[in-house]
C-alpha cells in the first residue's frame, strides 16, 4: 500500500496510507447514489404535485417574469445546483470529505501537511470535469494508478491527495500499555475517537524521541480540550495514562 509522509507545523512527520483506487471508486459511487436519491426525491415531489393539483398548464410556455415563473426558476436551481457544486461544497464544509469519502474514511489533504485552502478545492473541482468527465473517469483512474501518490489531475494541480483518515498505526509505547487489573484513571478517554488516539500515540512517540516538549504540551492541551479532563499530571504521564485508559476501555467495551 502506498504511503505519503506529511510534515506538520510542529515539525512532526506523520505517515498516511494513500486511499486506494478502490476506496475512491466506492466513495464516488456512494456520492452518485446521493445525487440520484436527490433527483428521485424531486421527481416524486413533482409527480405528486401534478397529480394533486392537476397539470392543466402542461405544454404552455412559462413566463419567467411572473411569480410562478420565478418560483419555477428557484426550483430548477435547487434541483440542478447539487449536481454541479456537490463535491466542492461538501469538501469545503466537511473538511475535505464528501458523504462518500466520509463513509470510506478517506479525506483530501495537502502534501505539505496544511489544510487545503479554497483555491485547492476549486482546482480539484474545476479539473473534475476532465478527470471524471472523459471516458467515465478513465483519465482519473489512469492518473491515480500511475502517479504513486493517489493523485488525479485535480490533485496534481492543487498539491493535494486523498488519504485514509487515520495515520498509519504506530506501535503503542510500552509505558502506555494497560496492565492486568488496571484501574481507569480518566473515564473521559472514551470520548476520543480511534483516529484521535492513533494520532496522539504517534505524536507522543515522535515528540518524545525528539524531546519536543512544545509539541507534547500542545497535544496534552488538545486532549484536555476534547475530553474535558482537568489534571496536574505532567504532559507525558498524562498522555500515557489517557492512552492506557482508552486501550483498557476499548478492550472492555
C-alpha positions, 0 to 999 in steps of 0.5 A: 500500500502506498504511503505519503509522509506529511510534515506538520507545523510542529515539525512532526512527520506523520505517515498516511496510507494513500486511499486506494483506487478502490476506496475512491471508486466506492466513495464516488459511487456512494456520492452518485447514489446521493445525487440520484436519491436527490433527483428521485426525491424531486421527481416524486415531489413533482409527480405528486404535485401534478397529480394533486393539483392537476397539470392543466398548464402542461405544454404552455410556455412559462413566463419567467417574469411572473411569480410562478415563473420565478418560483419555477426558476428557484426550483430548477436551481435547487434541483440542478445546483447539487449536481454541479457544486456537490463535491466542492461544497461538501469538501469545503464544509466537511473538511475535505470529505464528501458523504462518500469519502466520509463513509470510506474514511478517506479525506483530501489533504495537502502534501505539505501537511496544511489544510487545503485552502479554497483555491485547492478545492476549486482546482480539484473541482474545476479539473473534475470535469476532465478527470471524471468527465472523459471516458467515465473517469478513465483519465482519473483512474489512469492518473491515480494508478500511475502517479504513486501518490493517489493523485488525479489531475485535480490533485496534481494541480492543487498539491493535494491527495486523498488519504485514509483518515487515520495515520498509519498505526504506530506501535503503542509505547510500552509505558502506555500499555494497560496492565492486568487489573488496571484501574481507569484513571480518566473515564473521559478517554472514551470520548476520543475517537480511534483516529484521535488516539492513533494520532496522539500515540504517534505524536507522543512517540515522535515528540518524545524521541525528539524531546519536543516538549512544545509539541507534547504540551500542545497535544496534552492541551488538545486532549484536555480540550476534547475530553474535558479532563482537568489534571496536574499530571505532567504532559507525558504521564498524562498522555500515557495514562489517557492512552492506557485508559482508552486501550483498557476501555476499548478492550472492555467495551 
